Amino acid sequence: MKLTLRRRQILWAYLFLSVSLVFFITIRWYPTLLAFNISFRDWNVFKGAGDWVGLANYADIWEDFFKPRSAVRAAFGNTLRYVLFGVPLQLALALSVALLLVRIRQLAGFFRAAYFVPFVTSAVAVAFVWNWLYAPQVGLINQGLKILGLPMQQFLRNPDLALPSITVVAVWRTIGFAIIIFLAGLQQIPDIYYEAAQIDGANRWHMFWRITLPLLNPVIVYLAVLQTIEFLRMFDLVQNMTQGGPLNRTTTVVLEVYNEGFSSYNMGYAAALTVILFGLILAITVFQLRVLSRRVEY
């Protein structure tokens, strides 16, 4: 039976879709379901599948959470601090830069690429460079403070400064992506709205507050959800800059998962942490979608 052109196109579409579907099943879905299974077992890296222990791993996490100087409690607390400090700062800076970039015509491509480069740079390389910038004596930042007559700081060794210092690096590394998305959103806003507002006597602040910000709501919601998930999964920068120190003041849930699974070889406990983190991400995402989403029409 000879296939028509339409049928051949449909078959090719299913073929190409199946490639990505196999990727998601093998790389995303299967490990996720496996993590749920492992979280209910006494699983060891070397021995493999262990005995079914039910909620014992979750009970251990609950018990550890309330211990003095608990690493688990510190991990969850620090992870939420990364989100609370990093996401609003990143969105505000990215929108500010995007508002400037959308106005320029000369070298616009160069500036966009310059801001985007850190996003595609290896986290290990970024951590290495910023470790040098934060170095106590020879670091460029401390040298600048010395020139200004200000005291030099132990950025990554001071328990009060370590987490904000890593947050700054995380914001700097991923801000380029947010800028590009904001630029796309700004370019979709019709100029007729601004022209009508100018005729009515609105200034730039009124136009930003009444036109730009409301019409950017879908972009803001998208970036808020995406960047919140990114900060909740913070691992690579922390591992390469402080390893969770000093005094567990920079550790995160994902770093605790890594330590439990591949340092202590307690894979069941680590899997239970990932399930809890999954639930936390899901709850925060649903909350953001319900609270931040606004339908705006002019």
N, C-alpha and C positions, 0 to 999 in steps of 0.2 A: 504494500500500500504506500503510495507516494504521499509524503508529508507536504502540506501547504507551507508557504512562507510563514504564516502566522503561527502554525504549530511548531515549526523549527525554532522560531524566536522564543516561544514559550519554553521549549525544552532547554535551550541554551540558558535562559533565565534561571530555570530550576537548577541547572548544573552549576552555574556560578554561585547561586545562593547556597547550594549544598556545601561548597568549600568553606564559606564563612561559618555555616551552621556546625560543621564538623569541628572547626576551630573552637567555637564557643562551648560545644559540648565537652570536648577533651581538655581544654585549658581553663574554662570558667566553671561550667556546671558540675562536672564530675569532681574536681577538687573541693568545691563547696559542699556537695553532698557527702563526700568522704570526710570532710572536717566535722560535720554533724555526727557522723557515725563514730569517729575517733573520740569525740568529746564525751561519749558515754562508755568508753573502754579504758582499761589500764594498759595503754599502748606504749610500747618502748621502741625506739628507733631500730635497735639491733634485733629485737625479738619479733617485731611485727605486731599483728593483731593480738590484743590481750583479752582478758576476761571482761565480760560485761559488768560494769560497776554502776550503771544507772546515772544518778545525779551526784555521785561522789565527787567528781572533779569540780562541779559547780559549788558543792558544799565546801570544798577545800578553798576555793577562791573567796567565797563569802567569809570563811573563817580568817583567811589571810588578810582580807580587806581591813579588818578591825584590829589587827595586831599593831603594836607600837612600831613606828618607823616602817610601815608596810610598803614594800615596793609596788604591790598591786594598786594600793590606794594612791600612791604617788604617780603611778603611770596613768591612771584614769584622770586624776586631777590635772596633771601637766598637759595631757592631750586636750582636755577642754580649755585650758588656758591658751594653748596654741591656736585653737579655733577662735576664741573670744578676742584675742589680740590680733591675730593674723588676718582673718577674713575681712573684718571691717576696714582695717588699714589698707589691705591690698585693693579692695574695691574702690575706696576713696581715692587712692593714688592713681589707680588705673584709669578711673573716669576722668580725673583731672588731666592726666597726660593725654588721654584720647580727645578731650575737648580742645587741647592745644594743637594736637596733630591734625585734627579735622579741618583746621583753619589754614594750614600752610599748604603751599603748592610746590615750592622748590625743595628738593631733597626729601620729599615725603617718604619715598621708598627706603631711603637710607636710614631715616630715623625709625621707621617701623621695623626694619631688619635689626637695627642695633638693639632695640628693646626686646626683640623676640629671641635673639641669640642665647641669652642665659637659659631660656626655657628648654632648648634642645641640647644644652651642654650637660655632660655627665655630672651627676650629683657628687661623685667622688672628686672630680676636678674642681667643682665649685667649693666643696668643703676644704680641699687643700689650699686653695687661694685665700679663702676667708680665714682659715686657721692662721695663715701668715699675716693677714691684715690685722687680726685680733691679737697677735703675739704680744706678750707683756712688755718687752723692751724694744725689740727691733721692728715691731709691726707698724705699718704705715699710719694707722689710726692713732696709736699711742704717740708716734713721732709728731703727728699733727697737734695732738693735745699738748705735748711738751713745748712746741713752738709757740702755742697760744698761752703758755704759762699755766695750763691746767694740769691737775694730777693725772698720771697715767693709771689705767684701769686693768684689772685682771678679768677681762670680759668673759672668758670661758671657764675661769676657775672660781669666780665669785658666785656663790649660790643665788644671789639676788639679781645678777646680771646675765647669767648663762642662758636662761630661757628667753628673755627678750632679745639677746644677741642672736640666737638661732632663729627666732621668729623673723628678725630683720632679713637674715639670709634667705629664709624660705619665701618671704614676700618678694625680695629682689629677684629670686630665681624664676618665679612663676608669674610675675606681673606682666610679662610680655604677652602671654596668652590672653589674659583679661583685657589688655589694651586693644588687641586685635579684634576681640569679640565686641567690645564697646564701640570701636570704630565702625564695624559693620552695622551695629544698631543705630548709631548716629547718622550714618549715610542713608538709612532707610526712612528717616523722618522727613516728610515733604517740606520744602522751603516755604510753601504757601502759608503754613501755620505761623511761622516767624514773621512773614510779611504782614499778615493780618494783625498780629500782636503789635507790631511796630506802628501800624496805622492807628491802633487803639491807644497808643502812648505807653506801651509796656517797656520797661527797661530790661537789661540782660538778665538780671537776677530773677525778675518775674517770669521771663521766658524760660529760663532754666527750671524754675520751680513748678511752673504751670504746664509747660509743654515738654521739654526735654526729659525730665525725670519721670513723669507719668508714662510717656511713650516708650521709655527704656525699661519699663517694669519687667517684661518677659526676659530681657537680657540680664537684668539684675538678679532675677530669681534663678535663672540658669547658672550664672556664675556663682551666686551664693551657695547653691546646692553643690556644684562641682568642686569649688574651692574648700567648702566645709569638709567634704569627703576626703579631699587631698590632705588637709591638715589633720584629720582624724587618723589617717594612715601614715602619719609622719614616721619615718624610719631612717632613711639613708643619710640625711644630713646629721641627725643626732648620733647615729652609729659612727660616722666618720669624724665628728667634731668633738664629742664629749663622752661617747659610749654610755650616756645616761647620767653621768655625774655633772657637777659634784653633789654628793649626798642625795642622789636620785632626783635632783631638782630639774633635770631635763629629760628624764626617761619617758617613754611613751608606751602605749598598750602594745603596739606592734613590736617594739624593741623588747618588751617583756615576753611576748610570744616567742620571739627569736631566742632569747636567753633560756626560757623554759624548755623549748623544743630541741635546740641544738647545742646548748651548753649543759643543761641538767638532764637532757634526754627524756623529759617528761612530756611526751607528745599529747597524751590525753588532756592534761592540764592546759597545755598551750592551745589545743583545738577548742577547748571550752572558752578560753579567752577570746578566740577569734569569733566564736558564735555570739558571745556577749557583745563584742564590738560590732558585729553585723547587725544585731538588734538595735544597738545604739545609733548606728548610721541610718538605719531604716526609720527609726522614730524621729530623729532630727530632720531627716529629709521630708517626711510627711508633714511635720510641724512647719517647716519652712514653706512648703508648697501651699499650705492652707493659710498661713499668716501673711506671707509676702505677695502672693498673687493678687493682682488687681486688673480688672477689665476696664480699659480706657478707650473711649471713642470720641472723636471730634467731628 
